[in-house]
C-alpha cells in the first residue's frame, strides 16, 4: 500500500494519497488545497487516481477537489447529507479568512456500507454524523487503517458547534461505529498526528463512557 499524508492549506488538513502498488490505481482523500503538491506525490508513485473522496464538506477538506478532478478526471465523492453545507463554501471561506474555491460539483454520493476500491485495496464507508451531518470515515480492514476525517483526533474529537454539528450524534458515531474497530487500527485524523483506536479508547477524555 502506498500511503502518503500531506497537510494542505492554511488549516493543515491531512490529505491522503492511497495507492495499490501493483495496479497503481489510487484514491485521494480530502484534497483541501495545494493540489500541485498532491499531484507531485501522485506522479512520483506513477499512480492513476480513480476517485476523489471527501470526508465532509468543510472548505479545508473540499477546497481543492475541483482542481483535483481537473488534473485527474476522477469523480468526486461526498455523502449527500453534506450537500447543503457544500453550498455554503462562500460563507465558510469568510469564517476562516480563506478565498472561496467556487462551486464544487459532486459526482457520486458516499453511503454507509459502500465499498471503495483502488486496485486490490478496499475501504468500507462508515457514515459518522456529528461533526457534520454527512461526515464519513474510510476503513481499510486488511490494512487496519481508518481515515477518520474530523470525527476523531489524537486526544480529541471533531467540533460540533458549526452548522450540521451535534455532540450527541458524534458521540454515538464514535461509540457505535469507530470504537467497534480493532484496537490496533491506525487512525489518520483530518488534522494533526496519527493515533490508534486502542490509544484513544484508553486516553481520549471524550470517549469515556
Protein Blocks (a to p, Z undefined) as FASTA:
>chain_A
ZZddddehjkopacdddddfklopacdehiabhklmmmmmmmmnopacfbdcdfbfcfkl
mmmmmmmmmmnopacdddfklmmmmmmmmmmmmmnopacebjaddfbdcdehiacdehjb
ccdddddehjbmklccdddfknopacekjmbcghiacdfkbghiafklmmmmmmmmmmmp
cfklccddfedjdddfklmmmmmmklpZZ
